[in-house]
Amino acid sequence: MTESDLPVVNLTPGRWGDPAHEVELPAAALEALKHLGVRRPPAPVEPAAPSAPDDVVVKLLVELLGSEQVKTDLETRWGHTRGYSTPDLLRHRAGDTTDMPAAVVYPGSHDEVQALLTTCSEHRVAVVPYAGGTSVVGGLAAQGTAFVAVDLRRLDRLVEIDEVSRTATIEAGVRGTAAEALLAERGYTLGHFPQSYEGASIGGYAATRSSGQSSAGYGRFDQMVVGLTLATPRGTIELGNAPMSAAGPDLRQLVLGSEGSLGIITSVVLRIRPRPAERSFEGWRFASFDQGLTAIRRLAQDGPLPTVLRLSDEAETAINLADPDVLGGGSGGVLAIVGFEGTRTSVRHAEVAEVLAAAGGESLGEGPGETWRQGRYRAPYLRDPLLDEGALVETLETAGFWSALPALKAGVTEAFVNELSGQGTPPIVLCHVSHVYETGASIYFTVISAQTDDPVAQWRQAKTAASQAIAAAGGTITHHHAVGTDHRDAYAAEIGPLAIETLQAVKRVLDPNGILSPGILIPPTP
């Protein structure tokens, strides 16, 4: 099965993914949780009915979009409350209706989005765009005010394919799986496959600068965007008359990653490529993470680059690949995954193998690679049963230059271990490299421990310590998860007060009444 064969999944509120694909923890995992001191948490709580939305606001929305496209019932509002970070899921289980939208609206075109923003600005009604709902950084809740969730699912068209230029115009509400299936009908692919692929949307990819697992071969999503249309309270902006231009700063880059704070992206023009004729994935063993890091750096800097290049550290390798035969009779080490797509993959495969072998790598064949490929979209499903048992499990990612990565990894790991051990819940900390560049790479952490009586505060303290370690080591607060509300203060510290003032000034021009995603990404002007 390829990504274009996967269906669109309507995510279950409060649990990840397709409810038909829930997984059970293996016995070995349950036994390991006992050693962490995990105990079952209280049963989930049903949400209490919150206060009714303002009748004047509802009437205004109905006049704009019609009664069928305005929902104020508890089930719909609850289903649009927050995203899928572990704190989000824990608060969902606790029945916490904070951050619930006052209403959910479903515009069906760019013009309806534009009219909605213009009218909401006139009446000081806050709005937050919502498509796949897969945010893990608090990117779906306005801070300090009632708001309307703007669900973009009706903006669901593949508008045009330009086969000469190899571009496709796709509306923002199209889910990633649907986009891939639509393009596959014409023999094309985006090649963008983040782990949120089952639920995320085209607009969400653009608004958060998403990065897919095949980024070594296809690039990040922001590198695929050649044009876009943005609705703002003051009007429409269309960008991308040509693939590249020297006509001033590239304003596409201002919109990409803006997380709904400057406007709502309604469509994007994307670079597309022919579907690969061949695909293969292989595992390589290295004696240590440092040795593997040197090997993948050589590929990133000097080539040839495979389509997928990923390296797990010792702890992640041991947990995710428990079969000792996979890693050479139980001799330890770390696992790298290399994947190839396109044409002449056998030639590139041989060239990459030569580099990896020269760096001390040992080929493990296609078994580990295929295991990883087939299981990567199932991995997020493990979090819910872990939470059910009382484990705290969450992720954090960052990026840095190659020279800084060892200290960055060590500092973040130490921060998690010290902070969570200090709370009486010593953790397991796993790490991998998942995206590489000539000058550096991203590193991604998974943390597992027992929950305290207040796991949301527990994680907040641990993440604060890890975020401070990231800043101290010269990393960025996020590589592909985005900023949202969770990373906003760290982001402000990272880029400095003058840069924040610049963003605030742009927001004042496009959103003078501050209705767009209040508190998300950009700190409010004092």
C-alpha positions as CSV (number, residue, x, y, z in Angstrom):
1,M,0.0,0.0,0.0
2,T,1.2,3.5,-0.9
3,E,0.2,6.8,0.7
4,S,-2.2,7.5,-2.2
5,D,-4.2,4.4,-1.1
6,L,-4.8,5.7,2.4
7,P,-8.3,7.0,3.1
8,V,-9.2,10.4,4.6
9,V,-9.6,9.8,8.4
10,N,-12.1,11.8,10.4
11,L,-10.2,12.0,13.7
12,T,-11.9,11.0,16.9
13,P,-12.2,13.9,19.3
14,G,-9.8,13.3,22.2
15,R,-8.2,10.2,20.5
16,W,-5.9,10.0,17.6
17,G,-6.8,8.5,14.2
18,D,-9.4,6.1,12.9
19,P,-11.3,4.5,15.7
20,A,-11.4,1.3,13.7
21,H,-7.6,1.1,14.0
22,E,-7.1,1.3,17.7
23,V,-4.2,-0.7,19.0
24,E,-3.4,-2.7,22.1
25,L,-0.2,-2.4,24.0
26,P,2.0,-5.6,23.8
27,A,2.6,-7.5,27.1
28,A,6.2,-6.4,27.1
29,A,5.2,-2.7,27.0
30,L,2.7,-3.2,29.9
31,E,5.5,-4.8,31.9
32,A,7.9,-2.0,31.2
33,L,5.3,0.6,32.4
34,K,5.2,-1.2,35.8
35,H,8.9,-0.4,36.2
36,L,8.2,3.2,35.6
37,G,5.6,3.3,38.4
38,V,2.7,3.8,36.1
39,R,-0.8,3.5,37.6
40,R,-4.2,3.9,36.0
41,P,-5.6,7.4,36.0
42,P,-9.2,8.5,36.8
43,A,-11.8,7.6,34.2
44,P,-12.5,10.3,31.5
45,V,-15.1,12.9,32.3
46,E,-17.9,14.0,29.9
47,P,-17.9,17.7,29.2
48,A,-20.4,19.9,30.9
49,A,-22.5,22.1,28.6
50,P,-20.8,25.5,28.4
51,S,-22.6,28.8,28.2
52,A,-24.6,29.4,25.0
53,P,-23.0,31.5,22.2
54,D,-24.0,35.1,21.8
55,D,-27.3,35.2,19.8
56,V,-26.2,38.3,18.0
57,V,-23.0,36.6,16.8
58,V,-24.9,33.5,15.7
59,K,-27.4,35.6,13.8
60,L,-24.6,37.4,12.1
61,L,-22.9,34.2,11.0
62,V,-26.2,32.7,9.8
63,E,-26.8,35.7,7.6
64,L,-23.4,35.3,6.0
65,L,-23.3,31.5,5.5
66,G,-26.8,30.1,6.1
67,S,-28.1,28.1,9.0
68,E,-26.7,24.8,7.7
69,Q,-23.2,26.1,7.8
70,V,-23.3,27.4,11.4
71,K,-23.2,24.9,14.2
72,T,-23.5,25.7,17.9
73,D,-24.4,22.3,19.4
74,L,-22.1,20.8,22.1
75,E,-20.9,17.8,20.1
76,T,-19.6,20.0,17.2
77,R,-18.1,22.6,19.4
78,W,-16.4,19.9,21.6
79,G,-15.1,18.2,18.5
80,H,-13.3,21.4,17.5
81,T,-11.8,22.1,21.0
82,R,-8.0,22.1,20.9
83,G,-5.8,19.7,19.0
84,Y,-3.8,16.5,19.6
85,S,-0.9,17.3,22.0
86,T,-0.8,15.2,25.1
87,P,-1.9,18.2,27.2
88,D,-4.8,18.6,24.8
89,L,-5.8,15.0,25.1
90,L,-5.5,15.0,28.9
91,R,-7.7,18.1,29.2
92,H,-10.2,16.5,26.9
93,R,-10.3,13.4,29.2
94,A,-10.9,15.7,32.1
95,G,-13.9,17.2,30.4
96,D,-12.2,20.7,30.3
97,T,-14.3,22.9,28.0
98,T,-11.9,25.8,28.3
99,D,-10.9,26.8,24.7
100,M,-14.2,25.5,23.3
101,P,-15.3,27.7,20.3
102,A,-18.6,29.6,20.7
103,A,-19.6,28.3,17.2
104,V,-18.2,26.4,14.3
105,V,-18.8,27.7,10.7
106,Y,-18.2,26.1,7.4
107,P,-17.5,28.5,4.5
108,G,-17.5,26.9,1.1
109,S,-15.3,29.3,-1.0
110,H,-12.6,31.9,-0.8
111,D,-15.2,34.6,-1.2
112,E,-17.2,33.3,1.8
113,V,-14.0,33.2,3.9
114,Q,-13.2,36.7,2.9
115,A,-16.7,38.0,3.7
116,L,-16.6,36.2,7.0
117,L,-13.3,37.8,8.1
118,T,-14.4,41.3,6.9
119,T,-17.7,41.0,8.9
120,C,-16.2,39.4,12.0
121,S,-13.6,42.2,12.1
122,E,-16.3,44.9,11.9
123,H,-18.1,43.2,14.8
124,R,-14.9,42.3,16.8
125,V,-15.6,38.5,16.6
126,A,-12.4,36.5,17.0
127,V,-11.8,33.6,14.5
128,V,-9.4,30.6,14.4
129,P,-9.0,28.5,11.3
130,Y,-9.5,24.8,11.6
131,A,-9.0,22.1,9.0
132,G,-7.4,18.7,10.0
133,G,-7.3,19.8,13.7
134,T,-3.9,18.1,14.2
135,S,-2.1,20.9,16.0
136,V,0.2,19.8,18.9
137,V,1.2,23.2,20.1
138,G,-2.0,24.9,21.2
139,G,-2.7,26.4,17.7
140,L,-6.5,26.0,17.7
141,A,-7.6,28.1,20.7
142,A,-7.8,31.9,20.9
143,Q,-6.4,33.2,24.2
144,G,-8.5,35.4,26.5
145,T,-11.6,35.7,24.3
146,A,-14.6,33.8,22.8
147,F,-14.0,32.8,19.2
148,V,-15.5,31.1,16.2
149,A,-13.8,28.1,14.6
150,V,-13.6,28.4,10.8
151,D,-13.7,24.8,9.6
152,L,-12.4,24.7,6.0
153,R,-13.4,21.2,5.0
154,R,-15.8,22.5,2.2
155,L,-12.8,24.1,0.5
156,D,-12.0,20.7,-0.9
157,R,-11.2,21.0,-4.6
158,L,-8.2,20.2,-6.7
159,V,-8.7,23.4,-8.8
160,E,-6.1,22.9,-11.5
161,I,-3.1,20.9,-12.7
162,D,-0.6,22.6,-14.9
163,E,1.3,19.6,-16.4
164,V,3.7,21.8,-18.3
165,S,4.9,23.7,-15.2
166,R,4.2,20.7,-12.9
167,T,2.1,22.7,-10.5
168,A,-1.3,22.0,-8.8
169,T,-3.7,24.5,-7.3
170,I,-5.4,22.9,-4.3
171,E,-7.8,24.4,-1.8
172,A,-6.8,24.6,1.8
173,G,-9.4,22.2,3.2
174,V,-8.2,19.3,1.2
175,R,-6.8,16.6,3.5
176,G,-3.3,15.3,2.7
177,T,-4.6,11.8,1.9
178,A,-7.2,13.2,-0.5
179,A,-4.7,15.5,-2.2
180,E,-2.4,12.6,-2.8
181,A,-5.2,10.4,-4.2
182,L,-6.4,13.2,-6.5
183,L,-2.9,13.8,-7.8
184,A,-2.3,10.1,-8.2
185,E,-5.2,9.9,-10.7
186,R,-3.1,12.1,-13.0
187,G,0.2,10.3,-12.3
188,Y,1.6,12.9,-9.8
189,T,2.5,13.2,-6.1
190,L,3.4,15.9,-3.6
191,G,5.7,13.6,-1.8
192,H,4.7,15.2,1.5
193,F,4.1,12.6,4.2
194,P,4.2,13.9,7.8
195,Q,3.2,11.5,10.6
196,S,0.0,13.5,10.9
197,Y,-0.7,12.6,7.2
198,E,-4.0,10.7,8.0
199,G,-5.6,13.8,9.5
200,A,-3.7,17.0,8.4
201,S,-4.7,19.3,5.6
202,I,-3.1,21.3,2.8
203,G,-3.9,24.6,4.5
204,G,-2.5,23.4,7.8
205,Y,0.7,22.2,6.0
206,A,1.2,25.7,4.7
207,A,0.2,27.6,7.8
208,T,2.7,25.6,10.0
209,R,5.6,25.0,7.6
210,S,5.1,21.3,7.8
211,S,7.8,18.8,7.0
212,G,7.2,15.3,5.8
213,Q,9.3,12.2,6.3
214,S,10.5,12.3,2.6
215,S,11.9,15.8,3.0
216,A,15.4,14.7,2.0
217,G,14.0,13.9,-1.5
218,Y,11.0,16.2,-1.9
219,G,11.7,19.1,0.4
220,R,9.7,20.7,3.2
221,F,6.1,21.8,2.4
222,D,7.1,25.5,2.3
223,Q,9.6,24.6,-0.5
224,M,6.8,23.1,-2.5
225,V,4.6,26.2,-2.4
226,V,5.0,28.5,-5.4
227,G,1.8,30.6,-4.9
228,L,-1.0,31.1,-2.4
229,T,-4.2,33.1,-1.7
230,L,-4.8,34.7,1.7
231,A,-8.0,36.1,3.0
232,T,-7.5,38.9,5.6
233,P,-10.0,41.2,7.4
234,R,-8.9,44.0,5.0
235,G,-9.0,42.0,1.7
236,T,-7.4,39.3,-0.3
237,I,-3.7,38.9,-1.1
238,E,-2.5,36.7,-4.0
239,L,1.1,35.8,-4.1
240,G,3.3,33.8,-6.6
241,N,3.3,35.2,-10.1
242,A,6.5,33.2,-10.9
243,P,8.5,30.4,-9.3
244,M,11.1,32.9,-8.1
245,S,11.4,36.7,-8.2
246,A,13.6,39.5,-7.1
247,A,10.7,41.9,-6.8
248,G,11.2,42.8,-3.1
249,P,11.0,40.4,-0.2
250,D,9.2,37.1,-0.8
251,L,5.9,37.7,0.9
252,R,5.0,34.1,0.4
253,Q,7.5,33.3,3.2
254,L,5.7,35.8,5.5
255,V,2.4,34.0,5.1
256,L,3.9,30.4,5.3
257,G,4.1,29.6,9.0
258,S,1.8,32.4,10.0
259,E,-0.6,30.0,11.7
260,G,-3.8,32.0,11.0
261,S,-2.5,35.1,12.7
262,L,-2.3,37.2,9.5
263,G,-5.2,35.7,7.5
264,I,-6.7,32.4,6.4
265,I,-4.9,30.6,3.5
266,T,-7.7,29.4,1.2
267,S,-5.6,27.8,-1.6
268,V,-2.0,27.1,-2.6
269,V,-0.2,26.5,-5.8
270,L,2.2,23.6,-5.3
271,R,5.1,22.0,-7.1
272,I,4.2,18.4,-8.0
273,R,6.3,15.5,-9.3
274,P,5.6,12.3,-11.3
275,R,4.7,9.4,-9.1
276,P,7.8,7.3,-8.4
277,A,8.3,4.2,-10.5
278,E,10.3,2.5,-7.8
279,R,10.4,2.5,-4.0
280,S,12.7,0.8,-1.6
281,F,13.6,1.1,2.1
282,E,16.6,-0.4,3.9
283,G,18.0,-0.4,7.4
284,W,21.6,0.3,8.4
285,R,23.3,-0.4,11.7
286,F,25.9,1.8,13.3
287,A,27.8,1.2,16.5
288,S,26.7,4.5,18.0
289,F,24.6,7.5,17.5
290,D,27.6,9.7,16.9
291,Q,28.9,7.4,14.2
292,G,25.5,7.3,12.5
293,L,25.3,11.1,12.8
294,T,28.6,11.5,10.9
295,A,27.4,9.1,8.2
296,I,24.1,10.9,7.5
297,R,25.9,14.2,7.6
298,R,28.2,13.0,4.8
299,L,25.1,12.2,2.7
300,A,23.4,15.5,3.5
301,Q,26.4,17.6,2.6
302,D,28.1,15.7,-0.2
303,G,25.4,13.4,-1.5
304,P,23.9,11.4,-2.9
305,L,20.7,12.0,-0.8
306,P,18.1,9.3,-0.5
307,T,14.5,10.3,-0.4
308,V,14.2,9.3,3.3
309,L,17.0,9.6,5.8
310,R,16.4,8.9,9.4
311,L,18.6,7.9,12.4
312,S,17.4,6.6,15.8
313,D,19.5,6.7,18.9
314,E,20.4,3.7,21.1
315,A,17.3,4.0,23.3
316,E,14.8,4.4,20.5
317,T,16.5,1.6,18.5
318,A,16.3,-0.7,21.4
319,I,12.6,0.0,22.2
320,N,11.3,0.2,18.6
321,L,13.2,-2.8,17.3
322,A,13.2,-5.3,20.1
323,D,14.2,-8.2,17.9
324,P,17.9,-8.7,18.5
325,D,18.4,-10.4,15.2
326,V,17.6,-7.2,13.4
327,L,20.6,-5.5,14.9
328,G,23.1,-8.3,14.4
329,G,22.5,-10.8,17.2
330,G,21.8,-8.3,20.0
331,S,25.0,-6.4,19.6
332,G,23.4,-3.1,20.2
333,G,23.9,0.0,18.1
334,V,21.6,2.4,16.3
335,L,19.4,2.1,13.3
336,A,19.3,4.3,10.2
337,I,16.5,4.1,7.7
338,V,17.2,5.1,4.1
339,G,14.5,5.2,1.5
340,F,14.6,5.6,-2.3
341,E,11.9,6.7,-4.7
342,G,11.9,7.6,-8.4
343,T,13.8,6.1,-11.2
344,R,17.2,4.4,-11.2
345,T,16.8,3.8,-7.4
346,S,19.2,0.8,-7.6
347,V,22.0,3.1,-8.8
348,R,21.4,5.7,-6.1
349,H,21.0,2.9,-3.6
350,A,24.5,1.5,-4.5
351,E,26.1,5.0,-4.2
352,V,24.5,5.6,-0.8
353,A,25.5,2.2,0.4
354,E,29.1,2.9,-0.5
355,V,29.1,6.1,1.6
356,L,27.4,4.4,4.6
357,A,29.7,1.4,4.5
358,A,32.7,3.7,4.4
359,A,31.4,5.5,7.5
360,G,31.2,2.2,9.4
361,G,27.6,1.2,8.6
362,E,26.4,-2.4,8.2
363,S,23.5,-3.1,5.8
364,L,20.5,-4.9,7.4
365,G,18.6,-5.3,4.2
366,E,15.0,-4.2,3.5
367,G,13.4,-5.8,6.5
368,P,13.9,-3.0,9.0
369,G,13.1,-0.4,6.3
370,E,9.8,-2.0,5.3
371,T,8.9,-2.5,9.0
372,W,9.4,1.2,9.6
373,R,7.5,2.2,6.4
374,Q,4.5,0.0,7.1
375,G,4.2,1.1,10.7
376,R,5.0,4.8,10.7
377,Y,1.3,5.9,10.6
378,R,0.4,3.4,13.3
379,A,2.9,4.8,15.8
380,P,0.7,7.7,17.0
381,Y,-2.1,5.3,17.8
382,L,0.1,3.9,20.7
383,R,-0.2,7.1,22.7
384,D,-3.9,6.7,23.6
385,P,-3.5,3.2,25.2
386,L,-0.4,4.5,27.0
387,L,-2.4,7.4,28.4
388,D,-5.2,4.9,29.3
389,E,-2.7,3.0,31.5
390,G,-1.4,6.2,33.2
391,A,1.8,6.9,31.3
392,L,2.8,10.4,30.3
393,V,4.0,10.2,26.7
394,E,4.7,13.3,24.6
395,T,7.1,14.5,21.9
396,L,9.3,17.6,21.3
397,E,11.3,18.5,18.3
398,T,14.0,21.1,17.4
399,A,16.8,21.7,14.9
400,G,20.3,22.9,14.9
401,F,23.5,23.1,13.0
402,W,25.5,19.9,12.7
403,S,28.2,21.2,15.1
404,A,25.6,21.9,17.7
405,L,23.6,18.7,17.5
406,P,25.5,16.6,20.1
407,A,25.2,19.3,22.7
408,L,21.6,20.0,21.8
409,K,20.6,16.3,22.1
410,A,22.5,15.9,25.4
411,G,21.1,19.1,26.9
412,V,17.5,18.3,26.1
413,T,17.8,14.8,27.3
414,E,19.4,15.9,30.6
415,A,16.7,18.5,31.1
416,F,13.9,15.9,30.7
417,V,15.6,13.4,33.0
418,N,16.4,15.9,35.7
419,E,13.0,17.6,35.7
420,L,10.9,14.5,35.6
421,S,13.0,12.6,38.0
422,G,12.7,15.6,40.3
423,Q,9.0,15.1,40.2
424,G,9.3,11.5,41.2
425,T,8.7,10.2,37.6
426,P,12.0,9.2,36.0
427,P,11.5,9.1,32.2
428,I,12.6,7.1,29.2
429,V,13.9,9.6,26.6
430,L,14.1,8.5,23.0
431,C,15.6,10.5,20.1
432,H,15.9,10.4,16.3
433,V,17.0,12.6,13.4
434,S,14.3,12.8,10.8
435,H,15.1,15.7,8.5
436,V,18.6,16.7,7.2
437,Y,20.1,19.7,5.4
438,E,23.6,20.6,4.3
439,T,24.1,22.7,7.4
440,G,22.2,20.8,10.1
441,A,19.3,18.6,11.0
442,S,16.2,18.3,13.1
443,I,16.1,16.0,16.2
444,Y,12.9,14.6,17.6
445,F,12.4,13.4,21.2
446,T,9.8,11.1,22.6
447,V,9.4,11.1,26.4
448,I,7.7,8.4,28.5
449,S,7.2,8.4,32.3
450,A,4.5,7.8,34.9
451,Q,1.9,10.5,35.3
452,T,1.7,12.6,38.4
453,D,-1.7,13.7,39.8
454,D,-1.5,16.7,37.6
455,P,0.1,15.5,34.3
456,V,-0.6,18.7,32.4
457,A,1.4,20.7,34.9
458,Q,4.0,17.9,35.0
459,W,4.6,18.1,31.3
460,R,4.5,21.9,31.2
461,Q,7.4,22.0,33.8
462,A,9.4,19.3,31.9
463,K,8.9,21.1,28.5
464,T,9.9,24.4,30.0
465,A,13.2,22.9,31.2
466,A,13.7,21.3,27.8
467,S,12.9,24.5,25.9
468,Q,15.5,26.4,28.0
469,A,18.0,23.7,27.2
470,I,17.2,24.1,23.5
471,A,17.8,27.9,23.7
472,A,21.1,27.3,25.7
473,A,22.4,25.0,23.0
474,G,21.5,27.3,20.1
475,G,18.6,25.3,18.7
476,T,15.2,26.5,17.5
477,I,12.1,26.1,19.5
478,T,10.4,24.2,16.6
479,H,11.4,22.6,13.4
480,H,8.0,21.5,12.1
481,H,5.4,21.4,14.9
482,A,4.9,25.2,14.7
483,V,4.6,27.8,17.5
484,G,0.9,28.0,18.5
485,T,0.5,29.2,22.1
486,D,2.7,26.6,23.7
487,H,5.9,27.9,22.0
488,R,5.0,31.6,21.6
489,D,7.1,33.0,24.5
490,A,10.1,30.9,23.6
491,Y,9.7,32.0,20.0
492,A,9.7,35.6,21.0
493,A,12.9,35.1,23.0
494,E,14.5,33.3,20.1
495,I,14.0,36.0,17.5
496,G,14.1,39.1,19.8
497,P,11.9,42.1,20.6
498,L,12.5,44.0,17.4
499,A,11.5,41.1,15.2
500,I,8.4,40.6,17.3
501,E,7.5,44.2,16.8
502,T,7.9,43.8,13.1
503,L,5.4,40.9,13.1
504,Q,3.0,42.9,15.3
505,A,3.2,45.8,12.9
506,V,2.3,43.5,10.0
507,K,-0.6,42.0,12.0
508,R,-1.9,45.5,12.7
509,V,-2.0,46.3,9.0
510,L,-3.8,43.1,8.0
511,D,-5.8,42.5,11.1
512,P,-6.4,46.0,12.7
513,N,-9.0,44.7,15.2
514,G,-6.9,41.7,16.3
515,I,-9.6,39.0,15.5
516,L,-7.3,36.5,13.8
517,S,-6.1,33.7,16.1
518,P,-5.6,35.9,19.2
519,G,-2.6,34.8,21.2
520,I,-1.3,32.3,18.7
521,L,2.2,32.8,17.3
522,I,2.4,36.6,17.8
523,P,2.4,38.0,21.3
524,P,-0.3,40.7,21.7
525,T,0.9,44.3,21.5
526,P,1.3,45.8,25.0
